[in-house]
Amino acid sequence: MSTGPRRPRGRRPAEEPPQSGPAAADPEPDPESVARAIALRQLTAAPRTRHQLAEAMARRDVPEDVAGRVLDRFEEVRLVDDAEYARTWVRSRSAGKGLARRALAQELRHRGVDDDTVREALEELEPDDELRSARALVERRLPATRGLDRERRTRRLASMLARKGYPPGTAIAVVRDALAAEAQTSAGEEPGAGLAHDAGNAGEAGEAFGPDHPPGLAADDG
């Protein structure tokens, strides 16, 4: 009869980790594989610029040279295309949010798009697109300001346009035209066809915003 120690029933001795196969441990994953996985995961969620993907890789400590090689390859197969990203962004944000060129350029630069690419994307906007968008924004907001005096209405509406990137002169001209047309309609007159659209009157714009209230940008302002 054996007098040695008995092994508890139902338990097997520990096995060594497998040396190969899917169950094998990989304590040092390949940096390029990590970089590719990060890029694909990001792009599955939404289009990204090269800069945004590089930042995501840097947060996971992917070496810069490895990230560069992976991103170069993604650009070659058009999975990353900053020019197309910029064009799509401009069309979408201009139509959906009514953003002016200045706000659109700031958003794209914040996402790492270079100045030349930004400029080319903005050139696809028609010259009158910005003015039409400004008028549409003011027309939508005008009813909500009818309980205010004219000066406060002008200031509030012009500030809204400034937050969306419109130059002060354009903002003031569009607001004053809208208020004049509203006044004529309320008086039972036909709105005048010769309303001023002088977008270059920066002095008047400064008065409307006030000396201590420079126009800022809030591109996501609905």
C-alpha beads as a LAMMPS data file, in Angstrom:
LAMMPS data file: protein, C-alpha beads

222 atoms
221 bonds

1 atom types
1 bond types

-500.0 500.0 xlo xhi
-500.0 500.0 ylo yhi
-500.0 500.0 zlo zhi

Masses

1 110.0

Atoms # bond

1 1 1 0.000 0.000 0.000
2 1 1 1.326 3.415 -0.961
3 1 1 2.105 5.740 1.912
4 1 1 2.805 8.842 -0.253
5 1 1 0.605 11.974 -0.233
6 1 1 -2.722 11.568 -1.979
7 1 1 -3.885 14.079 -4.615
8 1 1 -7.348 15.584 -3.953
9 1 1 -10.024 14.097 -6.151
10 1 1 -11.461 16.234 -8.966
11 1 1 -8.346 18.389 -9.380
12 1 1 -5.725 18.062 -12.083
13 1 1 -2.183 19.276 -11.838
14 1 1 -1.518 22.734 -13.317
15 1 1 -0.449 22.675 -16.938
16 1 1 2.188 24.825 -18.568
17 1 1 0.882 27.626 -20.846
18 1 1 0.701 26.460 -24.461
19 1 1 3.638 27.397 -26.617
20 1 1 1.581 27.898 -29.774
21 1 1 -1.982 28.195 -31.018
22 1 1 -4.751 30.673 -30.215
23 1 1 -4.501 30.046 -26.481
24 1 1 -0.834 30.977 -26.319
25 1 1 -0.130 34.065 -24.219
26 1 1 1.294 37.115 -26.041
27 1 1 2.850 39.413 -23.407
28 1 1 4.264 41.761 -26.079
29 1 1 1.711 42.347 -28.848
30 1 1 3.051 43.560 -32.157
31 1 1 2.863 47.414 -32.205
32 1 1 1.719 47.477 -35.826
33 1 1 -1.122 45.095 -35.028
34 1 1 -2.135 47.324 -32.142
35 1 1 -1.999 50.409 -34.375
36 1 1 -4.110 48.775 -37.083
37 1 1 -6.676 47.618 -34.539
38 1 1 -6.954 51.124 -33.087
39 1 1 -7.380 52.700 -36.507
40 1 1 -10.004 50.207 -37.656
41 1 1 -11.967 50.560 -34.426
42 1 1 -11.941 54.354 -34.704
43 1 1 -12.929 54.336 -38.375
44 1 1 -15.747 51.896 -37.721
45 1 1 -17.293 54.390 -35.316
46 1 1 -16.945 57.448 -37.608
47 1 1 -14.681 58.986 -40.260
48 1 1 -11.435 60.305 -38.758
49 1 1 -8.567 62.474 -39.869
50 1 1 -5.008 61.222 -39.878
51 1 1 -4.271 63.471 -36.896
52 1 1 -7.150 62.045 -34.859
53 1 1 -5.983 58.486 -35.499
54 1 1 -2.397 59.377 -34.614
55 1 1 -3.599 60.840 -31.315
56 1 1 -5.582 57.680 -30.540
57 1 1 -2.477 55.565 -31.197
58 1 1 -0.294 57.823 -29.056
59 1 1 -2.699 57.380 -26.140
60 1 1 -2.015 53.619 -26.395
61 1 1 1.750 54.213 -26.500
62 1 1 2.160 53.116 -30.113
63 1 1 5.614 54.297 -31.255
64 1 1 5.429 57.307 -33.553
65 1 1 7.290 55.619 -36.405
66 1 1 4.991 52.604 -36.263
67 1 1 1.906 54.823 -36.259
68 1 1 3.298 56.696 -39.252
69 1 1 3.800 53.529 -41.277
70 1 1 0.314 52.233 -40.515
71 1 1 -1.318 55.566 -41.327
72 1 1 0.646 55.828 -44.581
73 1 1 -0.745 52.448 -45.594
74 1 1 -4.287 53.464 -44.631
75 1 1 -3.928 56.566 -46.787
76 1 1 -2.694 54.493 -49.730
77 1 1 -5.871 52.392 -49.665
78 1 1 -8.036 55.492 -49.026
79 1 1 -9.239 54.403 -45.606
80 1 1 -7.874 57.734 -44.387
81 1 1 -8.453 60.735 -46.655
82 1 1 -8.277 64.169 -45.048
83 1 1 -9.358 65.954 -48.229
84 1 1 -12.560 63.923 -48.526
85 1 1 -13.135 64.245 -44.786
86 1 1 -12.871 68.053 -45.053
87 1 1 -15.218 68.274 -48.049
88 1 1 -17.834 66.123 -46.340
89 1 1 -17.483 68.072 -43.093
90 1 1 -17.974 71.414 -44.845
91 1 1 -21.075 70.240 -46.721
92 1 1 -22.633 68.659 -43.654
93 1 1 -21.934 71.408 -41.120
94 1 1 -22.775 74.221 -43.513
95 1 1 -26.145 72.723 -44.451
96 1 1 -27.030 71.247 -41.064
97 1 1 -25.758 73.903 -38.650
98 1 1 -25.498 76.948 -40.895
99 1 1 -21.839 77.454 -40.021
100 1 1 -19.842 80.107 -41.827
101 1 1 -16.384 79.603 -43.351
102 1 1 -14.546 80.856 -40.271
103 1 1 -16.237 78.360 -37.939
104 1 1 -15.809 75.508 -40.422
105 1 1 -12.116 76.264 -40.814
106 1 1 -11.630 76.332 -37.045
107 1 1 -13.357 72.966 -36.603
108 1 1 -11.262 71.310 -39.312
109 1 1 -7.986 72.720 -37.995
110 1 1 -8.927 71.499 -34.519
111 1 1 -9.154 68.008 -36.053
112 1 1 -5.690 68.322 -37.540
113 1 1 -6.553 69.118 -41.163
114 1 1 -3.828 71.249 -42.749
115 1 1 -4.511 74.774 -44.006
116 1 1 -4.272 73.952 -47.723
117 1 1 -6.800 71.132 -47.415
118 1 1 -9.127 73.353 -45.375
119 1 1 -8.918 76.106 -47.965
120 1 1 -9.689 73.713 -50.838
121 1 1 -12.727 72.303 -49.005
122 1 1 -14.104 75.779 -48.284
123 1 1 -13.714 76.778 -51.934
124 1 1 -16.489 74.321 -52.799
125 1 1 -19.021 76.591 -51.083
126 1 1 -20.787 78.963 -53.463
127 1 1 -20.167 82.684 -52.823
128 1 1 -23.807 83.281 -51.828
129 1 1 -24.136 80.173 -49.653
130 1 1 -22.912 81.953 -46.528
131 1 1 -25.315 84.873 -46.939
132 1 1 -28.267 82.559 -47.580
133 1 1 -27.408 80.512 -44.490
134 1 1 -27.158 83.646 -42.338
135 1 1 -30.563 84.869 -43.511
136 1 1 -32.143 81.472 -42.845
137 1 1 -30.706 81.353 -39.325
138 1 1 -32.032 84.833 -38.504
139 1 1 -35.471 84.054 -39.924
140 1 1 -35.705 80.987 -37.686
141 1 1 -34.671 82.879 -34.552
142 1 1 -36.540 86.117 -35.242
143 1 1 -39.928 85.106 -33.726
144 1 1 -38.324 84.196 -30.395
145 1 1 -37.001 87.763 -29.988
146 1 1 -40.223 89.671 -30.624
147 1 1 -40.726 90.563 -26.971
148 1 1 -37.443 92.505 -26.905
149 1 1 -36.666 96.033 -28.046
150 1 1 -34.948 96.517 -31.398
151 1 1 -31.474 97.094 -29.955
152 1 1 -31.549 93.922 -27.863
153 1 1 -32.942 91.916 -30.774
154 1 1 -30.161 93.175 -33.010
155 1 1 -27.507 92.349 -30.436
156 1 1 -28.853 88.890 -29.698
157 1 1 -29.300 87.839 -33.321
158 1 1 -25.955 89.270 -34.435
159 1 1 -24.211 87.488 -31.561
160 1 1 -25.825 84.207 -32.631
161 1 1 -24.427 84.648 -36.130
162 1 1 -21.004 85.582 -34.768
163 1 1 -20.874 82.382 -32.732
164 1 1 -21.401 80.494 -35.981
165 1 1 -18.456 82.239 -37.594
166 1 1 -20.084 85.053 -39.566
167 1 1 -18.128 88.306 -39.904
168 1 1 -19.553 91.176 -37.796
169 1 1 -20.444 93.253 -40.850
170 1 1 -22.394 90.411 -42.442
171 1 1 -24.154 89.617 -39.163
172 1 1 -25.305 93.212 -38.609
173 1 1 -26.434 93.711 -42.223
174 1 1 -28.459 90.498 -42.267
175 1 1 -30.128 91.214 -38.911
176 1 1 -31.038 94.787 -39.817
177 1 1 -32.481 93.679 -43.139
178 1 1 -34.569 91.020 -41.411
179 1 1 -35.896 93.474 -38.824
180 1 1 -36.703 96.035 -41.503
181 1 1 -38.566 93.447 -43.569
182 1 1 -40.489 92.330 -40.495
183 1 1 -41.469 95.910 -39.666
184 1 1 -42.715 96.530 -43.210
185 1 1 -44.723 93.310 -43.183
186 1 1 -46.279 94.198 -39.813
187 1 1 -47.270 97.603 -41.206
188 1 1 -49.000 95.949 -44.141
189 1 1 -46.379 96.966 -46.682
190 1 1 -44.483 94.849 -49.130
191 1 1 -40.910 94.249 -47.931
192 1 1 -38.534 96.573 -49.806
193 1 1 -36.349 95.121 -52.483
194 1 1 -33.446 97.468 -51.838
195 1 1 -32.446 96.448 -48.330
196 1 1 -28.795 97.115 -47.541
197 1 1 -26.449 94.140 -47.515
198 1 1 -23.215 95.959 -46.768
199 1 1 -21.166 93.281 -45.018
200 1 1 -18.142 95.524 -44.669
201 1 1 -19.419 97.913 -42.010
202 1 1 -17.237 96.657 -39.187
203 1 1 -17.684 99.865 -37.192
204 1 1 -21.414 99.339 -36.831
205 1 1 -20.803 95.694 -36.002
206 1 1 -18.505 96.713 -33.173
207 1 1 -21.211 98.916 -31.693
208 1 1 -23.717 96.074 -31.803
209 1 1 -21.432 93.612 -30.060
210 1 1 -20.073 96.174 -27.610
211 1 1 -16.395 96.942 -26.911
212 1 1 -16.087 94.202 -24.293
213 1 1 -17.912 91.499 -26.222
214 1 1 -15.771 90.245 -29.095
215 1 1 -17.571 87.673 -31.224
216 1 1 -16.537 84.121 -30.429
217 1 1 -17.219 80.758 -31.934
218 1 1 -19.599 78.134 -30.707
219 1 1 -19.918 75.969 -33.770
220 1 1 -22.332 73.490 -32.196
221 1 1 -24.882 76.145 -31.359
222 1 1 -28.074 74.856 -32.848

Bonds

1 1 1 2
2 1 2 3
3 1 3 4
4 1 4 5
5 1 5 6
6 1 6 7
7 1 7 8
8 1 8 9
9 1 9 10
10 1 10 11
11 1 11 12
12 1 12 13
13 1 13 14
14 1 14 15
15 1 15 16
16 1 16 17
17 1 17 18
18 1 18 19
19 1 19 20
20 1 20 21
21 1 21 22
22 1 22 23
23 1 23 24
24 1 24 25
25 1 25 26
26 1 26 27
27 1 27 28
28 1 28 29
29 1 29 30
30 1 30 31
31 1 31 32
32 1 32 33
33 1 33 34
34 1 34 35
35 1 35 36
36 1 36 37
37 1 37 38
38 1 38 39
39 1 39 40
40 1 40 41
41 1 41 42
42 1 42 43
43 1 43 44
44 1 44 45
45 1 45 46
46 1 46 47
47 1 47 48
48 1 48 49
49 1 49 50
50 1 50 51
51 1 51 52
52 1 52 53
53 1 53 54
54 1 54 55
55 1 55 56
56 1 56 57
57 1 57 58
58 1 58 59
59 1 59 60
60 1 60 61
61 1 61 62
62 1 62 63
63 1 63 64
64 1 64 65
65 1 65 66
66 1 66 67
67 1 67 68
68 1 68 69
69 1 69 70
70 1 70 71
71 1 71 72
72 1 72 73
73 1 73 74
74 1 74 75
75 1 75 76
76 1 76 77
77 1 77 78
78 1 78 79
79 1 79 80
80 1 80 81
81 1 81 82
82 1 82 83
83 1 83 84
84 1 84 85
85 1 85 86
86 1 86 87
87 1 87 88
88 1 88 89
89 1 89 90
90 1 90 91
91 1 91 92
92 1 92 93
93 1 93 94
94 1 94 95
95 1 95 96
96 1 96 97
97 1 97 98
98 1 98 99
99 1 99 100
100 1 100 101
101 1 101 102
102 1 102 103
103 1 103 104
104 1 104 105
105 1 105 106
106 1 106 107
107 1 107 108
108 1 108 109
109 1 109 110
110 1 110 111
111 1 111 112
112 1 112 113
113 1 113 114
114 1 114 115
115 1 115 116
116 1 116 117
117 1 117 118
118 1 118 119
119 1 119 120
120 1 120 121
121 1 121 122
122 1 122 123
123 1 123 124
124 1 124 125
125 1 125 126
126 1 126 127
127 1 127 128
128 1 128 129
129 1 129 130
130 1 130 131
131 1 131 132
132 1 132 133
133 1 133 134
134 1 134 135
135 1 135 136
136 1 136 137
137 1 137 138
138 1 138 139
139 1 139 140
140 1 140 141
141 1 141 142
142 1 142 143
143 1 143 144
144 1 144 145
145 1 145 146
146 1 146 147
147 1 147 148
148 1 148 149
149 1 149 150
150 1 150 151
151 1 151 152
152 1 152 153
153 1 153 154
154 1 154 155
155 1 155 156
156 1 156 157
157 1 157 158
158 1 158 159
159 1 159 160
160 1 160 161
161 1 161 162
162 1 162 163
163 1 163 164
164 1 164 165
165 1 165 166
166 1 166 167
167 1 167 168
168 1 168 169
169 1 169 170
170 1 170 171
171 1 171 172
172 1 172 173
173 1 173 174
174 1 174 175
175 1 175 176
176 1 176 177
177 1 177 178
178 1 178 179
179 1 179 180
180 1 180 181
181 1 181 182
182 1 182 183
183 1 183 184
184 1 184 185
185 1 185 186
186 1 186 187
187 1 187 188
188 1 188 189
189 1 189 190
190 1 190 191
191 1 191 192
192 1 192 193
193 1 193 194
194 1 194 195
195 1 195 196
196 1 196 197
197 1 197 198
198 1 198 199
199 1 199 200
200 1 200 201
201 1 201 202
202 1 202 203
203 1 203 204
204 1 204 205
205 1 205 206
206 1 206 207
207 1 207 208
208 1 208 209
209 1 209 210
210 1 210 211
211 1 211 212
212 1 212 213
213 1 213 214
214 1 214 215
215 1 215 216
216 1 216 217
217 1 217 218
218 1 218 219
219 1 219 220
220 1 220 221
221 1 221 222
